[in-house]
């Protein structure tokens, strides 16, 4: 069970395209051509928030790509754990009407910081 980022490509210096795979038990859901705008901080900046707030927060935090094909929501639970719900739903009409989500649980602090760093490295030149 989990989430995987794949097939990163950058048509120009302002944006990055990639695929997201969700793998709940018994299913693989994949969405291609998710767009990350390099200058807006995007998903890595969103993940930095829960990493920095390792002591917790109230309510749900959420981040959505501009095309609304990837949404990530974060909640804090007792015991210092963060639940990240990753939801994909293609915005293109030709893709049909479907959506999928999976929730992953990480320890607040180091595991969240490591995830944010991994996503940042994937979406930037640091990986090459």
Secondary structure as UniProt FT lines:
FT   STRAND          2..9
FT   STRAND          15..23
FT   TURN            25..26
FT   STRAND          29..37
FT   HELIX           38..40
FT   HELIX           42..52
FT   TURN            53..55
FT   STRAND          60..64
FT   TURN            66..67
FT   STRAND          70..77
FT   TURN            78..80
FT   STRAND          81..88
FT   HELIX           93..95
FT   STRAND          100..107
FT   TURN            108..109
FT   HELIX           110..123
FT   HELIX           125..127
//
